[in-house]
Amino acid sequence: MIEKREIYIPCFQTMRMLHIYLPQDYEQGNKRYPVLYMFDGHNLFYDEDATFGKSWGLSRWLDEQEASLIVVGIECNHEGNRRLEEFSPYDFTDTQVGFIHGQGKELMEWMSTDLKQWIDHTYRTLPHKRHTAIGGSSMGGLMALYAIVHHEDVYSKAAVLSPFIYSLKEELLAEIEACTSLRSHQLYISWGSDEYRSKQQLALASGRILAIIRKLLDKEAAVYPNLVYKGKHNEASWEQELDTLIPWLFQKQSTK
């Protein structure tokens, strides 16, 4: 079951749509559930809502697995470069779109406090961090990685798919180095071999991601690295990873 609910984001002074998946047995008792927060909620469940006409098919997969999991997907801002601004914790310059003033820190602070409190109050959740995950792809993958480092007391699991890192590697490495131990944290980190125009670009991207993974391992995090053969930068490709990433992140909480 998917619920769509609008919620006010004070830091952006705007309403935003939430796409919320509730398990099939949610209405059948008083059971509480772990929660996975995700970015680009419009791309998660239904093709008709997805930006490019193809979703992750996440609700179908969860129903087929009889998964005991609530998923909260926050929709992005669809205007111009606002998605890049809202889903980046850092300022950066892109060769195609120019300078981007990152507002992701503010969004992540709101998600980790006000939004989480509202979800925990409204739905039957398991609120402890060991039952709370965050995930996303591309810019959403960057935000999920940022969340684990800066809000490690809120989230213990992250799905980081095809993360936008590029020129931000040094900032991320420094912030991971400065954080406390991540011994109780799990991260699924993936990137696709066909996301890049050449083998050289793939090698450079892999080097950046592996540097991040090594630093996370230094902090005692559990990391599942996955270079996806023929993987592309799109929802159809990320959907193929569901069989791996969700069971691994929630391996101690049966999904079936």
C-alpha positions in Angstrom: 0.0 0.0 0.0 1.3 3.4 -1.0 0.3 6.6 0.8 1.0 10.0 -0.6 1.1 12.8 1.9 2.3 16.4 1.6 4.5 17.8 4.3 6.0 21.3 4.9 9.8 21.7 4.8 10.6 24.8 6.9 14.2 25.3 5.6 12.8 25.5 2.0 9.5 27.1 2.9 7.6 24.7 0.7 5.3 21.7 0.7 6.7 18.4 -0.6 5.2 15.1 -1.4 6.1 11.9 0.6 5.6 8.5 -1.0 5.1 6.0 1.8 5.1 2.2 1.4 3.3 0.3 4.2 3.7 -3.5 4.4 0.9 -5.8 3.4 0.1 -6.8 7.0 0.3 -3.3 8.4 -3.5 -3.1 9.0 -3.6 -6.6 10.6 -2.2 -6.0 14.0 0.1 -3.9 16.2 3.4 -4.9 14.8 6.2 -2.3 14.5 8.5 -2.0 11.5 11.9 -0.8 10.5 12.0 2.2 8.2 14.0 3.0 5.1 14.1 6.7 4.1 14.8 7.3 0.5 15.3 10.2 -1.9 13.4 10.8 -5.2 10.3 9.1 -3.8 8.4 9.7 -7.1 10.8 7.2 -8.8 10.5 4.4 -6.3 7.1 2.7 -6.8 5.0 3.5 -9.9 6.2 4.0 -13.5 3.5 6.6 -14.0 5.0 8.8 -11.3 8.6 8.4 -12.4 10.5 11.2 -14.1 11.6 9.1 -17.1 8.6 6.7 -17.1 10.4 3.8 -15.3 10.4 3.3 -11.5 12.4 1.0 -9.2 9.3 -1.2 -8.9 10.0 -1.2 -5.2 6.5 -1.7 -3.9 6.0 -4.7 -6.2 9.3 -6.2 -5.0 8.5 -5.6 -1.3 5.0 -7.2 -1.7 6.5 -10.2 -3.5 9.0 -10.7 -0.6 6.3 -10.0 2.0 8.8 -7.6 3.5 8.3 -6.2 6.9 9.5 -2.7 6.1 8.2 0.8 5.8 9.7 3.0 3.1 9.5 6.8 3.2 10.4 8.4 -0.1 10.7 12.2 -0.3 10.1 13.8 -3.7 12.7 16.1 -5.1 12.3 19.7 -6.3 11.7 19.3 -10.1 12.5 23.0 -11.0 15.7 23.7 -12.9 18.8 22.8 -10.8 16.9 22.7 -7.5 17.3 18.9 -7.1 21.1 19.3 -7.3 21.0 22.1 -4.7 18.7 20.3 -2.3 20.5 16.9 -2.6 24.0 18.2 -2.2 25.4 18.9 1.3 28.3 20.8 -0.4 28.8 23.7 -2.9 30.3 22.5 -6.1 30.8 23.5 -9.7 29.6 21.3 -12.6 30.9 21.6 -16.1 27.3 21.5 -17.5 25.2 23.4 -15.0 27.8 25.7 -13.4 27.9 26.6 -9.7 25.6 24.7 -7.3 25.0 26.1 -3.8 24.4 22.9 -1.8 21.4 22.9 0.7 21.6 19.2 1.6 22.8 19.9 5.1 19.6 21.7 5.9 17.5 19.1 4.3 19.3 16.2 6.1 18.9 18.0 9.4 15.2 18.3 8.9 14.8 14.7 7.7 16.8 13.4 10.7 14.8 15.4 13.3 11.3 16.7 12.3 10.5 14.2 9.5 11.7 11.2 11.5 9.8 12.3 14.6 6.6 12.8 12.5 7.0 9.4 10.9 7.6 7.7 14.2 4.5 9.4 15.7 2.2 8.7 12.7 3.2 5.1 11.9 4.1 2.0 13.9 7.9 2.2 13.5 10.9 0.7 15.3 12.5 4.1 16.0 16.0 3.0 17.2 18.8 3.6 14.8 19.5 -0.1 14.4 16.1 -0.3 12.6 16.5 2.9 10.6 18.1 3.1 7.1 18.6 5.7 4.5 19.1 5.3 0.7 19.3 6.8 -2.7 20.8 6.9 -6.1 23.1 9.5 -7.7 22.6 12.7 -5.7 20.4 10.7 -3.3 23.4 8.3 -2.9 25.6 11.2 -1.9 23.0 12.3 0.6 22.7 8.7 2.1 26.5 8.6 2.5 26.5 12.0 4.1 23.7 11.0 6.5 25.6 8.0 7.9 28.6 10.2 8.6 26.8 13.2 10.1 23.7 11.6 11.6 25.2 8.3 12.7 23.1 8.4 15.8 19.9 8.3 13.7 20.7 5.9 10.8 22.7 2.6 11.1 22.2 1.5 7.4 22.7 3.1 4.1 22.0 2.1 0.4 24.4 4.2 -1.7 23.8 3.5 -5.4 25.7 5.3 -8.1 26.7 8.1 -5.8 27.6 11.5 -7.1 31.1 12.0 -5.7 33.4 13.4 -8.5 35.1 16.5 -7.1 33.7 16.0 -3.6 35.9 13.0 -2.7 38.3 15.0 -0.5 35.5 16.6 1.5 33.9 13.2 2.1 37.2 11.6 3.1 37.9 14.3 5.6 34.5 14.1 7.2 34.6 10.3 7.4 38.0 10.6 9.1 36.6 13.1 11.6 33.6 11.0 12.6 33.4 8.6 15.4 33.5 4.8 15.0 31.0 3.4 12.6 31.3 -0.1 14.0 27.5 -0.6 14.2 26.8 0.7 10.7 26.2 -1.0 7.4 26.6 0.5 3.9 25.7 -1.0 0.5 27.7 0.9 -2.1 27.3 0.2 -5.8 28.2 1.7 -9.1 27.7 0.4 -12.7 30.3 -0.5 -15.2 28.2 1.1 -18.0 27.6 4.4 -16.3 30.8 5.9 -17.8 31.8 6.7 -21.3 35.2 4.9 -21.3 37.2 2.4 -19.3 39.4 5.3 -18.1 36.4 7.1 -16.6 35.2 3.9 -15.0 38.7 3.4 -13.5 38.8 6.9 -12.1 35.3 6.7 -10.7 36.1 3.3 -9.1 39.2 4.8 -7.5 37.1 7.6 -5.9 34.5 5.2 -4.6 37.1 2.6 -3.3 38.9 5.4 -1.5 35.6 6.2 0.3 35.1 2.5 1.1 38.6 2.1 2.5 38.0 5.1 4.8 34.7 3.7 6.0 36.4 0.3 6.7 39.0 2.2 8.7 36.1 3.4 10.8 34.9 -0.3 11.2 31.8 0.1 9.1 30.5 -3.0 7.4 30.5 -2.3 3.7 29.1 -4.3 0.8 30.9 -2.9 -2.4 29.2 -3.9 -5.6 30.6 -3.0 -9.1 27.5 -4.0 -11.2 28.5 -5.5 -14.5 26.6 -3.7 -17.3 25.0 -1.5 -14.6 23.6 1.8 -15.9 22.7 5.1 -14.3 18.9 4.6 -14.3 16.0 3.1 -12.3 15.8 -0.1 -14.3 19.4 -0.9 -13.4 18.9 0.0 -9.7 15.8 -2.1 -9.5 18.0 -5.2 -10.4 20.0 -4.6 -7.1 17.0 -4.9 -4.8 17.5 -8.7 -4.4 21.0 -7.9 -3.0 20.8 -4.6 -1.1 17.6 -4.9 1.0 18.3 -8.5 2.3 21.8 -7.5 3.2 20.9 -4.2 4.9 18.2 -5.9 6.9 19.8 -9.3 7.3 19.2 -9.4 11.0 15.5 -8.5 10.5 13.9 -11.1 8.2 12.3 -9.6 5.1 10.2 -12.7 4.5 
